[in-house]
């Protein structure tokens, strides 16, 4: 497993915004202590509480490679993204 900080548009590490790369090929976006999104086996999963602060949303969209909150909502509605509890152990 490898954990790296998300980078700002200036290339600086952003506090409390992380990408976790698992040995199984999964990638997760974590904000503070909460997993927001996970991409694994071609599926994109979002925690039910995925709508957080403006900063978290900015980096979640960056992680997912989308334009922002409305794009994420559209992909959930279409079934492209699946909402699933990613923090059950909390």
Backbone as XML, in Angstrom:
<?xml version="1.0"?>
<chain id="A" units="angstrom">
  <residue number="1" name="UNK">
    <atom name="N" x="0.848" y="-1.164" z="0.000"/>
    <atom name="CA" x="0.000" y="0.000" z="0.000"/>
    <atom name="C" x="0.904" y="1.241" z="0.000"/>
  </residue>
  <residue number="2" name="UNK">
    <atom name="N" x="0.459" y="2.250" z="-0.751"/>
    <atom name="CA" x="1.190" y="3.513" z="-0.803"/>
    <atom name="C" x="0.214" y="4.672" z="-0.626"/>
  </residue>
  <residue number="3" name="UNK">
    <atom name="N" x="0.552" y="5.601" z="0.247"/>
    <atom name="CA" x="-0.289" y="6.767" z="0.503"/>
    <atom name="C" x="0.479" y="8.005" z="0.085"/>
  </residue>
  <residue number="4" name="UNK">
    <atom name="N" x="-0.162" y="8.835" z="-0.755"/>
    <atom name="CA" x="0.460" y="10.087" z="-1.186"/>
    <atom name="C" x="-0.531" y="11.230" z="-1.001"/>
  </residue>
  <residue number="5" name="UNK">
    <atom name="N" x="0.005" y="12.413" z="-0.764"/>
    <atom name="CA" x="-0.842" y="13.601" z="-0.655"/>
    <atom name="C" x="-1.282" y="14.037" z="-2.042"/>
  </residue>
  <residue number="6" name="UNK">
    <atom name="N" x="-2.503" y="14.531" z="-2.140"/>
    <atom name="CA" x="-2.947" y="15.166" z="-3.373"/>
    <atom name="C" x="-2.098" y="16.419" z="-3.543"/>
  </residue>
  <residue number="7" name="UNK">
    <atom name="N" x="-1.952" y="16.863" z="-4.781"/>
    <atom name="CA" x="-1.154" y="18.047" z="-5.065"/>
    <atom name="C" x="-2.040" y="19.203" z="-5.505"/>
  </residue>
  <residue number="8" name="UNK">
    <atom name="N" x="-1.674" y="20.393" z="-5.080"/>
    <atom name="CA" x="-2.392" y="21.598" z="-5.496"/>
    <atom name="C" x="-2.046" y="21.918" z="-6.940"/>
  </residue>
  <residue number="9" name="UNK">
    <atom name="N" x="-2.708" y="22.921" z="-7.502"/>
    <atom name="CA" x="-2.408" y="23.325" z="-8.882"/>
    <atom name="C" x="-0.983" y="23.852" z="-9.006"/>
  </residue>
  <residue number="10" name="UNK">
    <atom name="N" x="-0.375" y="24.237" z="-7.884"/>
    <atom name="CA" x="1.020" y="24.695" z="-7.875"/>
    <atom name="C" x="2.000" y="23.545" z="-7.664"/>
  </residue>
  <residue number="11" name="UNK">
    <atom name="N" x="1.477" y="22.328" z="-7.490"/>
    <atom name="CA" x="2.336" y="21.172" z="-7.290"/>
    <atom name="C" x="2.739" y="20.923" z="-5.848"/>
  </residue>
  <residue number="12" name="UNK">
    <atom name="N" x="2.105" y="21.628" z="-4.921"/>
    <atom name="CA" x="2.413" y="21.459" z="-3.503"/>
    <atom name="C" x="1.479" y="20.432" z="-2.872"/>
  </residue>
  <residue number="13" name="UNK">
    <atom name="N" x="1.987" y="19.637" z="-1.911"/>
    <atom name="CA" x="1.117" y="18.683" z="-1.214"/>
    <atom name="C" x="-0.008" y="19.411" z="-0.477"/>
  </residue>
  <residue number="14" name="UNK">
    <atom name="N" x="-1.219" y="18.857" z="-0.568"/>
    <atom name="CA" x="-2.386" y="19.440" z="0.089"/>
    <atom name="C" x="-2.605" y="18.692" z="1.408"/>
  </residue>
  <residue number="15" name="UNK">
    <atom name="N" x="-2.674" y="19.411" z="2.525"/>
    <atom name="CA" x="-2.894" y="18.739" z="3.807"/>
    <atom name="C" x="-4.239" y="18.001" z="3.836"/>
  </residue>
  <residue number="16" name="UNK">
    <atom name="N" x="-4.232" y="16.826" z="4.424"/>
    <atom name="CA" x="-5.442" y="16.048" z="4.722"/>
    <atom name="C" x="-6.190" y="15.516" z="3.505"/>
  </residue>
  <residue number="17" name="UNK">
    <atom name="N" x="-5.593" y="15.529" z="2.319"/>
    <atom name="CA" x="-6.227" y="15.000" z="1.106"/>
    <atom name="C" x="-5.260" y="13.972" z="0.513"/>
  </residue>
  <residue number="18" name="UNK">
    <atom name="N" x="-5.650" y="12.694" z="0.506"/>
    <atom name="CA" x="-4.716" y="11.621" z="0.169"/>
    <atom name="C" x="-5.258" y="10.683" z="-0.907"/>
  </residue>
  <residue number="19" name="UNK">
    <atom name="N" x="-4.330" y="10.087" z="-1.647"/>
    <atom name="CA" x="-4.634" y="8.982" z="-2.549"/>
    <atom name="C" x="-3.948" y="7.757" z="-1.965"/>
  </residue>
  <residue number="20" name="UNK">
    <atom name="N" x="-4.713" y="6.689" z="-1.823"/>
    <atom name="CA" x="-4.198" y="5.432" z="-1.292"/>
    <atom name="C" x="-4.208" y="4.422" z="-2.436"/>
  </residue>
  <residue number="21" name="UNK">
    <atom name="N" x="-3.047" y="3.880" z="-2.732"/>
    <atom name="CA" x="-2.931" y="2.861" z="-3.778"/>
    <atom name="C" x="-2.648" y="1.524" z="-3.107"/>
  </residue>
  <residue number="22" name="UNK">
    <atom name="N" x="-3.604" y="0.605" z="-3.251"/>
    <atom name="CA" x="-3.467" y="-0.711" z="-2.629"/>
    <atom name="C" x="-2.650" y="-1.649" z="-3.497"/>
  </residue>
  <residue number="23" name="UNK">
    <atom name="N" x="-2.133" y="-2.684" z="-2.891"/>
    <atom name="CA" x="-1.373" y="-3.690" z="-3.625"/>
    <atom name="C" x="-2.249" y="-4.464" z="-4.610"/>
  </residue>
  <residue number="24" name="UNK">
    <atom name="N" x="-3.565" y="-4.405" z="-4.422"/>
    <atom name="CA" x="-4.514" y="-5.103" z="-5.297"/>
    <atom name="C" x="-4.931" y="-4.266" z="-6.505"/>
  </residue>
  <residue number="25" name="UNK">
    <atom name="N" x="-4.339" y="-3.061" z="-6.659"/>
    <atom name="CA" x="-4.666" y="-2.195" z="-7.786"/>
    <atom name="C" x="-5.761" y="-1.185" z="-7.501"/>
  </residue>
  <residue number="26" name="UNK">
    <atom name="N" x="-6.388" y="-1.278" z="-6.339"/>
    <atom name="CA" x="-7.430" y="-0.319" z="-5.970"/>
    <atom name="C" x="-6.798" y="1.025" z="-5.628"/>
  </residue>
  <residue number="27" name="UNK">
    <atom name="N" x="-7.537" y="2.091" z="-5.920"/>
    <atom name="CA" x="-7.123" y="3.434" z="-5.533"/>
    <atom name="C" x="-8.272" y="4.092" z="-4.792"/>
  </residue>
  <residue number="28" name="UNK">
    <atom name="N" x="-7.949" y="4.751" z="-3.688"/>
    <atom name="CA" x="-8.963" y="5.426" z="-2.887"/>
    <atom name="C" x="-8.566" y="6.875" z="-2.677"/>
  </residue>
  <residue number="29" name="UNK">
    <atom name="N" x="-9.587" y="7.717" z="-2.547"/>
    <atom name="CA" x="-9.376" y="9.110" z="-2.171"/>
    <atom name="C" x="-9.865" y="9.262" z="-0.740"/>
  </residue>
  <residue number="30" name="UNK">
    <atom name="N" x="-8.991" y="9.776" z="0.127"/>
    <atom name="CA" x="-9.322" y="9.973" z="1.529"/>
    <atom name="C" x="-9.163" y="11.438" z="1.881"/>
  </residue>
  <residue number="31" name="UNK">
    <atom name="N" x="-10.157" y="11.992" z="2.551"/>
    <atom name="CA" x="-10.107" y="13.351" z="3.074"/>
    <atom name="C" x="-10.139" y="13.248" z="4.590"/>
  </residue>
  <residue number="32" name="UNK">
    <atom name="N" x="-9.119" y="13.771" z="5.240"/>
    <atom name="CA" x="-8.952" y="13.604" z="6.683"/>
    <atom name="C" x="-8.988" y="12.113" z="6.978"/>
  </residue>
  <residue number="33" name="UNK">
    <atom name="N" x="-9.924" y="11.622" z="7.772"/>
    <atom name="CA" x="-9.982" y="10.195" z="8.132"/>
    <atom name="C" x="-11.079" y="9.441" z="7.394"/>
  </residue>
  <residue number="34" name="UNK">
    <atom name="N" x="-11.652" y="10.043" z="6.354"/>
    <atom name="CA" x="-12.809" y="9.459" z="5.678"/>
    <atom name="C" x="-12.494" y="9.110" z="4.232"/>
  </residue>
  <residue number="35" name="UNK">
    <atom name="N" x="-12.773" y="7.858" z="3.860"/>
    <atom name="CA" x="-12.659" y="7.445" z="2.461"/>
    <atom name="C" x="-13.872" y="8.016" z="1.732"/>
  </residue>
  <residue number="36" name="UNK">
    <atom name="N" x="-13.615" y="8.791" z="0.685"/>
    <atom name="CA" x="-14.682" y="9.439" z="-0.079"/>
    <atom name="C" x="-15.018" y="8.634" z="-1.326"/>
  </residue>
  <residue number="37" name="UNK">
    <atom name="N" x="-13.980" y="8.132" z="-2.013"/>
    <atom name="CA" x="-14.180" y="7.419" z="-3.280"/>
    <atom name="C" x="-13.150" y="6.307" z="-3.408"/>
  </residue>
  <residue number="38" name="UNK">
    <atom name="N" x="-13.537" y="5.275" z="-4.165"/>
    <atom name="CA" x="-12.627" y="4.166" z="-4.426"/>
    <atom name="C" x="-12.846" y="3.686" z="-5.856"/>
  </residue>
  <residue number="39" name="UNK">
    <atom name="N" x="-11.758" y="3.404" z="-6.535"/>
    <atom name="CA" x="-11.818" y="2.831" z="-7.879"/>
    <atom name="C" x="-11.136" y="1.476" z="-7.802"/>
  </residue>
  <residue number="40" name="UNK">
    <atom name="N" x="-11.908" y="0.430" z="-8.122"/>
    <atom name="CA" x="-11.379" y="-0.934" z="-8.024"/>
    <atom name="C" x="-12.064" y="-1.817" z="-9.045"/>
  </residue>
  <residue number="41" name="UNK">
    <atom name="N" x="-11.265" y="-2.582" z="-9.755"/>
    <atom name="CA" x="-11.788" y="-3.529" z="-10.754"/>
    <atom name="C" x="-12.727" y="-2.857" z="-11.752"/>
  </residue>
  <residue number="42" name="UNK">
    <atom name="N" x="-12.402" y="-1.634" z="-12.143"/>
    <atom name="CA" x="-13.196" y="-0.912" z="-13.129"/>
    <atom name="C" x="-14.465" y="-0.281" z="-12.583"/>
  </residue>
  <residue number="43" name="UNK">
    <atom name="N" x="-14.688" y="-0.375" z="-11.277"/>
    <atom name="CA" x="-15.884" y="0.207" z="-10.660"/>
    <atom name="C" x="-15.483" y="1.412" z="-9.822"/>
  </residue>
  <residue number="44" name="UNK">
    <atom name="N" x="-16.328" y="2.442" z="-9.851"/>
    <atom name="CA" x="-16.111" y="3.623" z="-9.026"/>
    <atom name="C" x="-17.177" y="3.652" z="-7.947"/>
  </residue>
  <residue number="45" name="UNK">
    <atom name="N" x="-16.718" y="3.645" z="-6.706"/>
    <atom name="CA" x="-17.607" y="3.651" z="-5.549"/>
    <atom name="C" x="-17.463" y="4.971" z="-4.814"/>
  </residue>
  <residue number="46" name="UNK">
    <atom name="N" x="-18.579" y="5.491" z="-4.330"/>
    <atom name="CA" x="-18.583" y="6.714" z="-3.525"/>
    <atom name="C" x="-19.274" y="6.432" z="-2.206"/>
  </residue>
  <residue number="47" name="UNK">
    <atom name="N" x="-18.716" y="6.958" z="-1.125"/>
    <atom name="CA" x="-19.360" y="6.832" z="0.168"/>
    <atom name="C" x="-20.672" y="7.619" z="0.142"/>
  </residue>
  <residue number="48" name="UNK">
    <atom name="N" x="-21.705" y="7.159" z="0.852"/>
    <atom name="CA" x="-22.984" y="7.894" z="0.865"/>
    <atom name="C" x="-22.842" y="9.336" z="1.332"/>
  </residue>
  <residue number="49" name="UNK">
    <atom name="N" x="-21.848" y="9.619" z="2.122"/>
    <atom name="CA" x="-21.608" y="10.973" z="2.615"/>
    <atom name="C" x="-20.530" y="11.673" z="1.783"/>
  </residue>
  <residue number="50" name="UNK">
    <atom name="N" x="-20.541" y="11.461" z="0.471"/>
    <atom name="CA" x="-19.476" y="11.973" z="-0.403"/>
    <atom name="C" x="-19.486" y="13.491" z="-0.541"/>
  </residue>
  <residue number="51" name="UNK">
    <atom name="N" x="-20.590" y="14.157" z="-0.250"/>
    <atom name="CA" x="-20.674" y="15.612" z="-0.397"/>
    <atom name="C" x="-20.128" y="16.305" z="0.850"/>
  </residue>
  <residue number="52" name="UNK">
    <atom name="N" x="-18.911" y="16.731" z="0.748"/>
    <atom name="CA" x="-18.234" y="17.367" z="1.881"/>
    <atom name="C" x="-17.921" y="18.819" z="1.552"/>
  </residue>
  <residue number="53" name="UNK">
    <atom name="N" x="-16.888" y="19.353" z="2.153"/>
    <atom name="CA" x="-16.510" y="20.751" z="1.964"/>
    <atom name="C" x="-16.108" y="21.036" z="0.519"/>
  </residue>
  <residue number="54" name="UNK">
    <atom name="N" x="-16.058" y="22.309" z="0.204"/>
    <atom name="CA" x="-15.657" y="22.740" z="-1.140"/>
    <atom name="C" x="-14.268" y="22.197" z="-1.501"/>
  </residue>
  <residue number="55" name="UNK">
    <atom name="N" x="-13.354" y="22.235" z="-0.546"/>
    <atom name="CA" x="-11.994" y="21.734" z="-0.803"/>
    <atom name="C" x="-12.005" y="20.235" z="-1.055"/>
  </residue>
  <residue number="56" name="UNK">
    <atom name="N" x="-12.713" y="19.481" z="-0.221"/>
    <atom name="CA" x="-12.789" y="18.030" z="-0.412"/>
    <atom name="C" x="-13.419" y="17.705" z="-1.754"/>
  </residue>
  <residue number="57" name="UNK">
    <atom name="N" x="-14.478" y="18.417" z="-2.116"/>
    <atom name="CA" x="-15.132" y="18.174" z="-3.407"/>
    <atom name="C" x="-14.176" y="18.458" z="-4.570"/>
  </residue>
  <residue number="58" name="UNK">
    <atom name="N" x="-13.390" y="19.508" z="-4.444"/>
    <atom name="CA" x="-12.415" y="19.857" z="-5.484"/>
    <atom name="C" x="-11.440" y="18.702" z="-5.718"/>
  </residue>
  <residue number="59" name="UNK">
    <atom name="N" x="-10.917" y="18.140" z="-4.637"/>
    <atom name="CA" x="-9.939" y="17.068" z="-4.777"/>
    <atom name="C" x="-10.586" y="15.721" z="-5.094"/>
  </residue>
  <residue number="60" name="UNK">
    <atom name="N" x="-11.828" y="15.515" z="-4.673"/>
    <atom name="CA" x="-12.561" y="14.309" z="-5.071"/>
    <atom name="C" x="-12.772" y="14.319" z="-6.581"/>
  </residue>
  <residue number="61" name="UNK">
    <atom name="N" x="-13.187" y="15.461" z="-7.116"/>
    <atom name="CA" x="-13.383" y="15.585" z="-8.567"/>
    <atom name="C" x="-12.060" y="15.371" z="-9.303"/>
  </residue>
  <residue number="62" name="UNK">
    <atom name="N" x="-10.994" y="15.917" z="-8.764"/>
    <atom name="CA" x="-9.671" y="15.731" z="-9.375"/>
    <atom name="C" x="-9.288" y="14.256" z="-9.377"/>
  </residue>
  <residue number="63" name="UNK">
    <atom name="N" x="-9.494" y="13.579" z="-8.253"/>
    <atom name="CA" x="-9.201" y="12.146" z="-8.146"/>
    <atom name="C" x="-9.990" y="11.349" z="-9.178"/>
  </residue>
  <residue number="64" name="UNK">
    <atom name="N" x="-11.268" y="11.703" z="-9.335"/>
    <atom name="CA" x="-12.147" y="10.972" z="-10.256"/>
    <atom name="C" x="-11.967" y="11.401" z="-11.711"/>
  </residue>
  <residue number="65" name="UNK">
    <atom name="N" x="-11.285" y="12.517" z="-11.936"/>
    <atom name="CA" x="-11.075" y="13.002" z="-13.296"/>
    <atom name="C" x="-12.327" y="13.588" z="-13.916"/>
  </residue>
  <residue number="66" name="UNK">
    <atom name="N" x="-13.153" y="14.243" z="-13.081"/>
    <atom name="CA" x="-14.400" y="14.849" z="-13.562"/>
    <atom name="C" x="-14.394" y="16.341" z="-13.270"/>
  </residue>
  <residue number="67" name="UNK">
    <atom name="N" x="-15.430" y="17.039" z="-13.760"/>
    <atom name="CA" x="-15.479" y="18.495" z="-13.667"/>
    <atom name="C" x="-15.934" y="19.040" z="-12.317"/>
  </residue>
  <residue number="68" name="UNK">
    <atom name="N" x="-16.635" y="18.276" z="-11.517"/>
    <atom name="CA" x="-17.084" y="18.790" z="-10.230"/>
    <atom name="C" x="-18.296" y="18.047" z="-9.718"/>
  </residue>
  <residue number="69" name="UNK">
    <atom name="N" x="-18.949" y="18.650" z="-8.723"/>
    <atom name="CA" x="-20.072" y="18.034" z="-8.021"/>
    <atom name="C" x="-21.206" y="17.628" z="-8.957"/>
  </residue>
  <residue number="70" name="UNK">
    <atom name="N" x="-21.590" y="18.506" z="-9.876"/>
    <atom name="CA" x="-22.699" y="18.187" z="-10.791"/>
    <atom name="C" x="-22.357" y="16.989" z="-11.676"/>
  </residue>
  <residue number="71" name="UNK">
    <atom name="N" x="-21.109" y="16.898" z="-12.104"/>
    <atom name="CA" x="-20.678" y="15.762" z="-12.923"/>
    <atom name="C" x="-20.726" y="14.472" z="-12.105"/>
  </residue>
  <residue number="72" name="UNK">
    <atom name="N" x="-20.324" y="14.543" z="-10.854"/>
    <atom name="CA" x="-20.388" y="13.372" z="-9.972"/>
    <atom name="C" x="-21.843" y="12.947" z="-9.788"/>
  </residue>
  <residue number="73" name="UNK">
    <atom name="N" x="-22.736" y="13.903" z="-9.520"/>
    <atom name="CA" x="-24.160" y="13.594" z="-9.342"/>
    <atom name="C" x="-24.742" y="12.932" z="-10.589"/>
  </residue>
  <residue number="74" name="UNK">
    <atom name="N" x="-24.372" y="13.441" z="-11.756"/>
    <atom name="CA" x="-24.854" y="12.885" z="-13.026"/>
    <atom name="C" x="-24.397" y="11.428" z="-13.186"/>
  </residue>
  <residue number="75" name="UNK">
    <atom name="N" x="-23.173" y="11.147" z="-12.811"/>
    <atom name="CA" x="-22.638" y="9.791" z="-12.951"/>
    <atom name="C" x="-23.250" y="8.830" z="-11.931"/>
  </residue>
  <residue number="76" name="UNK">
    <atom name="N" x="-23.610" y="9.334" z="-10.769"/>
    <atom name="CA" x="-24.329" y="8.497" z="-9.796"/>
    <atom name="C" x="-25.709" y="8.153" z="-10.360"/>
  </residue>
  <residue number="77" name="UNK">
    <atom name="N" x="-26.399" y="9.165" z="-10.865"/>
    <atom name="CA" x="-27.752" y="8.968" z="-11.406"/>
    <atom name="C" x="-27.748" y="7.980" z="-12.576"/>
  </residue>
  <residue number="78" name="UNK">
    <atom name="N" x="-26.711" y="8.029" z="-13.402"/>
    <atom name="CA" x="-26.637" y="7.132" z="-14.560"/>
    <atom name="C" x="-26.210" y="5.710" z="-14.188"/>
  </residue>
  <residue number="79" name="UNK">
    <atom name="N" x="-25.717" y="5.534" z="-12.953"/>
    <atom name="CA" x="-25.251" y="4.219" z="-12.524"/>
    <atom name="C" x="-23.780" y="3.983" z="-12.775"/>
  </residue>
  <residue number="80" name="UNK">
    <atom name="N" x="-23.112" y="4.960" z="-13.374"/>
    <atom name="CA" x="-21.674" y="4.824" z="-13.632"/>
    <atom name="C" x="-20.892" y="4.755" z="-12.316"/>
  </residue>
  <residue number="81" name="UNK">
    <atom name="N" x="-21.325" y="5.530" z="-11.324"/>
    <atom name="CA" x="-20.747" y="5.502" z="-9.985"/>
    <atom name="C" x="-21.759" y="4.849" z="-9.054"/>
  </residue>
  <residue number="82" name="UNK">
    <atom name="N" x="-21.281" y="4.018" z="-8.145"/>
    <atom name="CA" x="-22.131" y="3.306" z="-7.198"/>
    <atom name="C" x="-21.891" y="3.883" z="-5.805"/>
  </residue>
  <residue number="83" name="UNK">
    <atom name="N" x="-22.968" y="4.163" z="-5.096"/>
    <atom name="CA" x="-22.874" y="4.666" z="-3.722"/>
    <atom name="C" x="-22.874" y="3.458" z="-2.781"/>
  </residue>
  <residue number="84" name="UNK">
    <atom name="N" x="-21.836" y="3.410" z="-1.958"/>
    <atom name="CA" x="-21.656" y="2.280" z="-1.050"/>
    <atom name="C" x="-20.883" y="2.749" z="0.170"/>
  </residue>
  <residue number="85" name="UNK">
    <atom name="N" x="-21.193" y="2.219" z="1.336"/>
    <atom name="CA" x="-20.490" y="2.619" z="2.551"/>
    <atom name="C" x="-19.035" y="2.171" z="2.458"/>
  </residue>
  <residue number="86" name="UNK">
    <atom name="N" x="-18.133" y="3.134" z="2.409"/>
    <atom name="CA" x="-16.699" y="2.838" z="2.329"/>
    <atom name="C" x="-16.019" y="2.999" z="3.682"/>
  </residue>
  <residue number="87" name="UNK">
    <atom name="N" x="-16.788" y="3.329" z="4.693"/>
    <atom name="CA" x="-16.235" y="3.576" z="6.026"/>
    <atom name="C" x="-16.937" y="2.756" z="7.096"/>
  </residue>
  <residue number="88" name="UNK">
    <atom name="N" x="-17.330" y="1.545" z="6.741"/>
    <atom name="CA" x="-18.118" y="0.698" z="7.647"/>
    <atom name="C" x="-17.380" y="0.394" z="8.943"/>
  </residue>
  <residue number="89" name="UNK">
    <atom name="N" x="-16.066" y="0.324" z="8.908"/>
    <atom name="CA" x="-15.302" y="-0.047" z="10.100"/>
    <atom name="C" x="-15.205" y="1.097" z="11.100"/>
  </residue>
  <residue number="90" name="UNK">
    <atom name="N" x="-15.657" y="2.292" z="10.712"/>
    <atom name="CA" x="-15.545" y="3.462" z="11.599"/>
    <atom name="C" x="-16.541" y="3.382" z="12.721"/>
  </residue>
</chain>
